[in-house]
Amino acid sequence: MSKKYYFKSSKLSLYKDKDKYFKNDEELKAEGESEEYTEIKFDKEIKNAVSSWVNNRFDNIVCLIGAGASVVQGEDGYPDKQYGQTVQMIADEVLFSLKNKKYVLDKNELEVFTLEELITKIKYKEVISKKDSTGEEKQEVIKNFIINQDKEPVEKLSNNFNLENFLSVFLSYEKFVPEEDEEKFGNSRKAIFQEIIKATSYEYTSDKFYHAKFLNILSKLVKKEQKLNIVTTNYDTLLEDSANAEGFTVLDGFKFAQLPIFDASMFDWHLIKDVPNVKTQEVEYMSKVINLLKIHGSLTWELSPTGKNILRKSKGNVTNPVMVFPSSDKYAQSYQEPYFELFAKFQELLKRSNTLLITSGFSFADNHISRMILQAVKSNGSLHVLATDYDIEPNEPNENWSELVKMQEKDYQIALLKATMNDKLTGYLGGDNEY
């Protein structure tokens, strides 16, 4: 199929078919007969479509930032490992780190199981559906996930390996580990989680990550008495670092104190001052203030020694960060503190009238978040959604993305945009990026 969609709403579609560009099935052409209709002109058409969708008519703007927003594409078209890693890349790091059955943590060498041994012990498998030559759908059970490459002495995981599903089975099996394997199994758990932490601990740099542009553009669309609300599943500190670089004040649910303690009521406060020389009660709202809800925790969060409070520290001073590690029981974990308060706030934001939700780097694979969004669209008629991703027509879409597309086709207020945070998204939203 040569047709590739770049923007889709119930009333407008922009796509490319081979070397031609189309708007609602009508070919786009340059004004002069001798002129060629270029990708630059098509990008401007997309920018106009996005501008019509994202404008100043909304009372509230909420942005959901997923793992894909922390990934930068390299020159070869694949993610640059130095600037963010996909879940599949993290899984390969886990495979490599356990390969020699030894893992160094805090200068101590731990004895661990290899990933292949763990897969066997916990009986991890994946059941996938495939169509045969007759078109009939059949299920296939996958048990072997490690590929031995002929040309290189390096093992690699197949695309069928799902780190999230693996960790769910792994953590469930923990209760039934034989006594003789307990220490080694526990070491393996520490090693895997440490690899996840390392893989998400990259540093902000403005020439690679466009988070600052994103915040600046959207903060100008927010009414002065409101705050831009950023919700993220990411553990990294790219949003905080980019906001700090641009002079934003970030309300992340922690009190203003020398040692900040989590208090969800902080999201409800505004920063204001009295207007001088005015006798009335008129006040001025501080600009560039955002709410930041890190609904899966953060590299900078840690439990207090008493275990009663959650503290925010500098990244280098956290030993055991408070994080929801990727596993399919994330839904159950979201009912624990502080996640419950953060999810409740996110849900409340989606219920507000005249709200725009923009998603970036979120594939709708997280069921507990996706169902919340889909239900909000159905129940809140004034909620508009701009869902952006590197591909809005994946070959094997997850169930939630498929439902989102069907809802968009049924005239719900949903638009789909092919764009990523660190590529063209900020330009489409109104930035001055050169295409």
LINGI-V64476 format. One record per residue. N is the residue number from 1. RES is the residue in one small letter. D_CENTER is the distance of its C-alpha to the mean C-alpha in whole Angstrom. Layout:
n:N res:RES d_center:D_CENTER
n:N res:RES d_center:D_CENTER
//
This chain:
n:1 res:m d_center:28
n:2 res:s d_center:28
n:3 res:k d_center:27
n:4 res:k d_center:23
n:5 res:y d_center:22
n:6 res:y d_center:20
n:7 res:f d_center:20
n:8 res:k d_center:21
n:9 res:s d_center:22
n:10 res:s d_center:25
n:11 res:k d_center:27
n:12 res:l d_center:26
n:13 res:s d_center:25
n:14 res:l d_center:25
n:15 res:y d_center:25
n:16 res:k d_center:27
n:17 res:d d_center:29
n:18 res:k d_center:31
n:19 res:d d_center:32
n:20 res:k d_center:32
n:21 res:y d_center:30
n:22 res:f d_center:30
n:23 res:k d_center:29
n:24 res:n d_center:30
n:25 res:d d_center:32
n:26 res:e d_center:34
n:27 res:e d_center:34
n:28 res:l d_center:33
n:29 res:k d_center:36
n:30 res:a d_center:37
n:31 res:e d_center:40
n:32 res:g d_center:42
n:33 res:e d_center:44
n:34 res:s d_center:44
n:35 res:e d_center:40
n:36 res:e d_center:37
n:37 res:y d_center:34
n:38 res:t d_center:31
n:39 res:e d_center:28
n:40 res:i d_center:28
n:41 res:k d_center:29
n:42 res:f d_center:27
n:43 res:d d_center:24
n:44 res:k d_center:26
n:45 res:e d_center:26
n:46 res:i d_center:23
n:47 res:k d_center:22
n:48 res:n d_center:25
n:49 res:a d_center:24
n:50 res:v d_center:20
n:51 res:s d_center:23
n:52 res:s d_center:25
n:53 res:w d_center:22
n:54 res:v d_center:20
n:55 res:n d_center:23
n:56 res:n d_center:25
n:57 res:r d_center:26
n:58 res:f d_center:23
n:59 res:d d_center:24
n:60 res:n d_center:20
n:61 res:i d_center:17
n:62 res:v d_center:14
n:63 res:c d_center:10
n:64 res:l d_center:7
n:65 res:i d_center:4
n:66 res:g d_center:0
n:67 res:a d_center:3
n:68 res:g d_center:5
n:69 res:a d_center:6
n:70 res:s d_center:8
n:71 res:v d_center:10
n:72 res:v d_center:13
n:73 res:q d_center:15
n:74 res:g d_center:19
n:75 res:e d_center:22
n:76 res:d d_center:23
n:77 res:g d_center:19
n:78 res:y d_center:18
n:79 res:p d_center:15
n:80 res:d d_center:17
n:81 res:k d_center:17
n:82 res:q d_center:18
n:83 res:y d_center:15
n:84 res:g d_center:12
n:85 res:q d_center:12
n:86 res:t d_center:10
n:87 res:v d_center:11
n:88 res:q d_center:14
n:89 res:m d_center:15
n:90 res:i d_center:15
n:91 res:a d_center:17
n:92 res:d d_center:20
n:93 res:e d_center:20
n:94 res:v d_center:21
n:95 res:l d_center:23
n:96 res:f d_center:25
n:97 res:s d_center:25
n:98 res:l d_center:27
n:99 res:k d_center:29
n:100 res:n d_center:32
n:101 res:k d_center:32
n:102 res:k d_center:32
n:103 res:y d_center:29
n:104 res:v d_center:30
n:105 res:l d_center:28
n:106 res:d d_center:29
n:107 res:k d_center:32
n:108 res:n d_center:33
n:109 res:e d_center:33
n:110 res:l d_center:32
n:111 res:e d_center:33
n:112 res:v d_center:30
n:113 res:f d_center:30
n:114 res:t d_center:29
n:115 res:l d_center:26
n:116 res:e d_center:29
n:117 res:e d_center:31
n:118 res:l d_center:28
n:119 res:i d_center:27
n:120 res:t d_center:31
n:121 res:k d_center:31
n:122 res:i d_center:29
n:123 res:k d_center:29
n:124 res:y d_center:26
n:125 res:k d_center:26
n:126 res:e d_center:24
n:127 res:v d_center:25
n:128 res:i d_center:24
n:129 res:s d_center:26
n:130 res:k d_center:28
n:131 res:k d_center:30
n:132 res:d d_center:34
n:133 res:s d_center:36
n:134 res:t d_center:38
n:135 res:g d_center:34
n:136 res:e d_center:34
n:137 res:e d_center:31
n:138 res:k d_center:32
n:139 res:q d_center:30
n:140 res:e d_center:29
n:141 res:v d_center:29
n:142 res:i d_center:27
n:143 res:k d_center:29
n:144 res:n d_center:29
n:145 res:f d_center:25
n:146 res:i d_center:27
n:147 res:i d_center:28
n:148 res:n d_center:31
n:149 res:q d_center:31
n:150 res:d d_center:35
n:151 res:k d_center:35
n:152 res:e d_center:33
n:153 res:p d_center:33
n:154 res:v d_center:30
n:155 res:e d_center:28
n:156 res:k d_center:25
n:157 res:l d_center:23
n:158 res:s d_center:23
n:159 res:n d_center:20
n:160 res:n d_center:21
n:161 res:f d_center:20
n:162 res:n d_center:17
n:163 res:l d_center:16
n:164 res:e d_center:15
n:165 res:n d_center:18
n:166 res:f d_center:20
n:167 res:l d_center:19
n:168 res:s d_center:20
n:169 res:v d_center:23
n:170 res:f d_center:24
n:171 res:l d_center:23
n:172 res:s d_center:25
n:173 res:y d_center:28
n:174 res:e d_center:28
n:175 res:k d_center:31
n:176 res:f d_center:33
n:177 res:v d_center:33
n:178 res:p d_center:37
n:179 res:e d_center:38
n:180 res:e d_center:39
n:181 res:d d_center:35
n:182 res:e d_center:34
n:183 res:e d_center:34
n:184 res:k d_center:32
n:185 res:f d_center:30
n:186 res:g d_center:29
n:187 res:n d_center:29
n:188 res:s d_center:26
n:189 res:r d_center:24
n:190 res:k d_center:24
n:191 res:a d_center:24
n:192 res:i d_center:21
n:193 res:f d_center:19
n:194 res:q d_center:20
n:195 res:e d_center:19
n:196 res:i d_center:15
n:197 res:i d_center:16
n:198 res:k d_center:17
n:199 res:a d_center:15
n:200 res:t d_center:12
n:201 res:s d_center:15
n:202 res:y d_center:15
n:203 res:e d_center:17
n:204 res:y d_center:16
n:205 res:t d_center:18
n:206 res:s d_center:19
n:207 res:d d_center:20
n:208 res:k d_center:17
n:209 res:f d_center:14
n:210 res:y d_center:14
n:211 res:h d_center:13
n:212 res:a d_center:16
n:213 res:k d_center:17
n:214 res:f d_center:14
n:215 res:l d_center:16
n:216 res:n d_center:19
n:217 res:i d_center:19
n:218 res:l d_center:18
n:219 res:s d_center:20
n:220 res:k d_center:23
n:221 res:l d_center:22
n:222 res:v d_center:22
n:223 res:k d_center:25
n:224 res:k d_center:27
n:225 res:e d_center:27
n:226 res:q d_center:24
n:227 res:k d_center:21
n:228 res:l d_center:17
n:229 res:n d_center:15
n:230 res:i d_center:11
n:231 res:v d_center:9
n:232 res:t d_center:6
n:233 res:t d_center:5
n:234 res:n d_center:6
n:235 res:y d_center:10
n:236 res:d d_center:11
n:237 res:t d_center:13
n:238 res:l d_center:12
n:239 res:l d_center:12
n:240 res:e d_center:15
n:241 res:d d_center:17
n:242 res:s d_center:16
n:243 res:a d_center:17
n:244 res:n d_center:20
n:245 res:a d_center:21
n:246 res:e d_center:22
n:247 res:g d_center:23
n:248 res:f d_center:21
n:249 res:t d_center:22
n:250 res:v d_center:19
n:251 res:l d_center:19
n:252 res:d d_center:17
n:253 res:g d_center:19
n:254 res:f d_center:22
n:255 res:k d_center:25
n:256 res:f d_center:27
n:257 res:a d_center:29
n:258 res:q d_center:30
n:259 res:l d_center:28
n:260 res:p d_center:25
n:261 res:i d_center:25
n:262 res:f d_center:22
n:263 res:d d_center:24
n:264 res:a d_center:22
n:265 res:s d_center:24
n:266 res:m d_center:23
n:267 res:f d_center:21
n:268 res:d d_center:24
n:269 res:w d_center:26
n:270 res:h d_center:26
n:271 res:l d_center:28
n:272 res:i d_center:31
n:273 res:k d_center:35
n:274 res:d d_center:38
n:275 res:v d_center:39
n:276 res:p d_center:42
n:277 res:n d_center:46
n:278 res:v d_center:45
n:279 res:k d_center:47
n:280 res:t d_center:44
n:281 res:q d_center:41
n:282 res:e d_center:39
n:283 res:v d_center:36
n:284 res:e d_center:33
n:285 res:y d_center:30
n:286 res:m d_center:28
n:287 res:s d_center:26
n:288 res:k d_center:22
n:289 res:v d_center:21
n:290 res:i d_center:18
n:291 res:n d_center:17
n:292 res:l d_center:14
n:293 res:l d_center:12
n:294 res:k d_center:11
n:295 res:i d_center:11
n:296 res:h d_center:10
n:297 res:g d_center:13
n:298 res:s d_center:13
n:299 res:l d_center:15
n:300 res:t d_center:18
n:301 res:w d_center:19
n:302 res:e d_center:22
n:303 res:l d_center:24
n:304 res:s d_center:27
n:305 res:p d_center:31
n:306 res:t d_center:32
n:307 res:g d_center:28
n:308 res:k d_center:29
n:309 res:n d_center:26
n:310 res:i d_center:23
n:311 res:l d_center:23
n:312 res:r d_center:21
n:313 res:k d_center:23
n:314 res:s d_center:22
n:315 res:k d_center:20
n:316 res:g d_center:23
n:317 res:n d_center:25
n:318 res:v d_center:23
n:319 res:t d_center:24
n:320 res:n d_center:22
n:321 res:p d_center:19
n:322 res:v d_center:18
n:323 res:m d_center:14
n:324 res:v d_center:14
n:325 res:f d_center:14
n:326 res:p d_center:12
n:327 res:s d_center:15
n:328 res:s d_center:16
n:329 res:d d_center:18
n:330 res:k d_center:15
n:331 res:y d_center:16
n:332 res:a d_center:19
n:333 res:q d_center:18
n:334 res:s d_center:16
n:335 res:y d_center:20
n:336 res:q d_center:21
n:337 res:e d_center:21
n:338 res:p d_center:19
n:339 res:y d_center:16
n:340 res:f d_center:19
n:341 res:e d_center:19
n:342 res:l d_center:16
n:343 res:f d_center:15
n:344 res:a d_center:18
n:345 res:k d_center:18
n:346 res:f d_center:15
n:347 res:q d_center:17
n:348 res:e d_center:20
n:349 res:l d_center:18
n:350 res:l d_center:17
n:351 res:k d_center:21
n:352 res:r d_center:22
n:353 res:s d_center:24
n:354 res:n d_center:24
n:355 res:t d_center:20
n:356 res:l d_center:17
n:357 res:l d_center:14
n:358 res:i d_center:11
n:359 res:t d_center:8
n:360 res:s d_center:6
n:361 res:g d_center:5
n:362 res:f d_center:4
n:363 res:s d_center:8
n:364 res:f d_center:9
n:365 res:a d_center:10
n:366 res:d d_center:10
n:367 res:n d_center:13
n:368 res:h d_center:14
n:369 res:i d_center:11
n:370 res:s d_center:12
n:371 res:r d_center:15
n:372 res:m d_center:15
n:373 res:i d_center:14
n:374 res:l d_center:17
n:375 res:q d_center:19
n:376 res:a d_center:19
n:377 res:v d_center:19
n:378 res:k d_center:22
n:379 res:s d_center:24
n:380 res:n d_center:23
n:381 res:g d_center:25
n:382 res:s d_center:24
n:383 res:l d_center:20
n:384 res:h d_center:19
n:385 res:v d_center:15
n:386 res:l d_center:14
n:387 res:a d_center:12
n:388 res:t d_center:11
n:389 res:d d_center:10
n:390 res:y d_center:12
n:391 res:d d_center:14
n:392 res:i d_center:15
n:393 res:e d_center:18
n:394 res:p d_center:17
n:395 res:n d_center:20
n:396 res:e d_center:19
n:397 res:p d_center:16
n:398 res:n d_center:15
n:399 res:e d_center:17
n:400 res:n d_center:15
n:401 res:w d_center:14
n:402 res:s d_center:18
n:403 res:e d_center:19
n:404 res:l d_center:17
n:405 res:v d_center:19
n:406 res:k d_center:22
n:407 res:m d_center:21
n:408 res:q d_center:21
n:409 res:e d_center:24
n:410 res:k d_center:26
n:411 res:d d_center:26
n:412 res:y d_center:23
n:413 res:q d_center:21
n:414 res:i d_center:18
n:415 res:a d_center:18
n:416 res:l d_center:16
n:417 res:l d_center:15
n:418 res:k d_center:15
n:419 res:a d_center:13
n:420 res:t d_center:11
n:421 res:m d_center:10
n:422 res:n d_center:13
n:423 res:d d_center:15
n:424 res:k d_center:17
n:425 res:l d_center:14
n:426 res:t d_center:16
n:427 res:g d_center:19
n:428 res:y d_center:19
n:429 res:l d_center:18
n:430 res:g d_center:21
n:431 res:g d_center:21
n:432 res:d d_center:24
n:433 res:n d_center:22
n:434 res:e d_center:25
n:435 res:y d_center:24
//
